[in-house]
């Protein structure tokens, strides 16, 4: 019996460390590189588009629509990695994008599992008692067993 060749469509799961290395190597050598920040959305998009977690074979890609620059900007803003800072020299706002924070956000939404329900909620559900979040009753009714 011969072994089946490995599928060509198989690729390894993206890792945070490899994407972080890409991020660090793509940042300009300046004071910003120690904080992994960039000051324009165009720079941020160029760097983020190299991340494997946002690549074609990632579990995150089907969940996102990153076609236009506006799509990317909304995604960056939703991640919590964008700060508006007052630029006193030019009288306007300056954008600061924390790329490592953005990368962590990408991995969080790609691979984090939702929280498990507590044992109390499971017991109440099985007993047909209080629905999750309902605080009007403190104990669930437990049916009595007759033998």
C-alpha positions as CSV (number, residue, x, y, z in Angstrom):
1,X,0.0,0.0,0.0
2,X,1.4,3.4,-1.0
3,X,1.0,6.5,1.1
4,X,-1.2,9.2,-0.3
5,X,0.7,12.4,-1.2
6,X,0.1,15.4,0.9
7,X,-2.5,17.9,-0.5
8,X,-0.9,20.9,-2.2
9,X,-3.7,23.1,-0.7
10,X,-2.6,22.2,2.8
11,X,-0.7,25.0,4.5
12,X,0.4,25.5,8.1
13,X,-1.6,27.4,10.6
14,X,-0.5,31.0,10.9
15,X,1.5,31.7,14.0
16,X,1.7,34.8,16.1
17,X,5.4,34.7,16.3
18,X,5.9,34.5,12.5
19,X,3.5,37.4,11.9
20,X,5.1,39.4,14.7
21,X,8.5,38.9,13.1
22,X,7.1,40.1,9.8
23,X,5.7,43.2,11.6
24,X,9.0,44.0,13.3
25,X,11.0,43.6,10.1
26,X,8.6,45.8,8.1
27,X,8.6,48.8,10.5
28,X,10.9,51.7,9.7
29,X,13.9,52.1,12.0
30,X,12.7,55.0,14.2
31,X,11.4,55.7,17.7
32,X,8.1,54.3,16.5
33,X,9.5,50.8,15.9
34,X,9.9,50.2,19.6
35,X,6.2,50.7,20.1
36,X,5.2,49.1,16.8
37,X,3.3,52.1,15.6
38,X,2.6,53.7,12.2
39,X,1.0,57.0,11.5
40,X,-0.9,56.4,8.3
41,X,-3.6,53.9,7.3
42,X,-1.7,53.2,4.0
43,X,1.4,52.1,6.0
44,X,-0.8,50.0,8.3
45,X,-2.6,48.3,5.4
46,X,0.7,47.6,3.6
47,X,2.1,45.9,6.7
48,X,-1.1,44.1,7.8
49,X,-1.6,42.6,4.3
50,X,1.6,40.6,4.8
51,X,0.3,38.8,7.9
52,X,-0.5,35.1,7.5
53,X,-3.4,35.4,9.8
54,X,-5.1,37.6,7.1
55,X,-3.9,35.4,4.3
56,X,-5.9,33.3,1.9
57,X,-5.7,30.1,4.0
58,X,-6.5,31.7,7.3
59,X,-9.7,30.9,9.3
60,X,-10.2,34.7,9.6
61,X,-10.3,35.5,5.9
62,X,-13.8,34.2,5.3
63,X,-15.1,36.3,8.2
64,X,-13.8,39.6,6.7
65,X,-14.4,41.7,3.7
66,X,-11.2,43.7,3.3
67,X,-11.6,45.0,-0.3
68,X,-11.4,48.7,-0.1
69,X,-9.3,51.1,2.0
70,X,-12.5,52.0,3.9
71,X,-13.0,48.3,4.8
72,X,-9.4,48.2,6.2
73,X,-9.9,51.5,8.1
74,X,-13.1,50.2,9.8
75,X,-11.3,47.0,10.7
76,X,-8.4,48.9,12.2
77,X,-10.7,51.1,14.2
78,X,-12.8,48.2,15.5
79,X,-9.6,46.5,16.7
80,X,-8.9,49.3,19.2
81,X,-5.5,49.8,17.8
82,X,-6.1,53.3,16.5
83,X,-5.7,56.5,18.5
84,X,-6.3,60.0,17.4
85,X,-3.8,62.4,18.9
86,X,-3.8,66.2,18.7
87,X,-1.0,67.4,16.5
88,X,-0.1,70.8,18.0
89,X,2.3,71.6,15.2
90,X,-0.3,71.4,12.4
91,X,-3.4,72.1,14.3
92,X,-5.1,68.8,13.4
93,X,-5.3,65.2,14.6
94,X,-2.6,62.7,14.0
95,X,-3.5,59.0,13.6
96,X,-1.4,56.5,15.6
97,X,-2.0,52.8,14.8
98,X,-0.6,50.2,17.2
99,X,0.3,47.4,14.9
100,X,1.1,44.8,17.5
101,X,-2.2,45.5,19.2
102,X,-3.9,45.0,15.8
103,X,-2.0,41.8,15.2
104,X,-3.1,40.4,18.6
105,X,-6.7,41.4,17.8
106,X,-6.6,39.5,14.5
107,X,-5.4,36.3,16.3
108,X,-7.9,36.8,19.0
109,X,-10.9,36.8,16.6
110,X,-9.4,34.1,14.4
111,X,-8.6,31.5,17.1
112,X,-10.2,32.4,20.5
113,X,-13.0,30.1,21.6
114,X,-16.1,31.7,23.1
115,X,-16.4,31.5,26.9
116,X,-18.0,28.3,28.2
117,X,-21.2,28.6,30.0
118,X,-21.0,28.2,33.8
119,X,-22.1,25.0,35.5
120,X,-25.0,26.9,37.1
121,X,-26.3,28.0,33.7
122,X,-26.0,24.4,32.4
123,X,-27.9,23.0,35.4
124,X,-30.6,25.6,35.1
125,X,-31.0,24.9,31.4
126,X,-31.3,21.2,31.9
127,X,-33.8,21.7,34.7
128,X,-35.9,24.0,32.5
129,X,-35.5,26.8,34.9
130,X,-34.2,30.3,34.6
131,X,-33.0,31.5,31.2
132,X,-29.5,32.8,31.0
133,X,-29.4,36.4,32.1
134,X,-32.7,36.3,33.9
135,X,-32.3,37.4,37.4
136,X,-35.9,37.6,38.4
137,X,-35.8,34.2,40.0
138,X,-32.9,33.1,42.1
139,X,-33.3,29.3,41.9
140,X,-34.6,27.1,39.2
141,X,-37.4,24.7,39.7
142,X,-36.2,21.1,39.9
143,X,-38.9,18.5,39.0
144,X,-39.4,15.9,41.7
145,X,-38.9,12.3,40.9
146,X,-41.5,9.7,41.8
147,X,-40.5,6.1,42.2
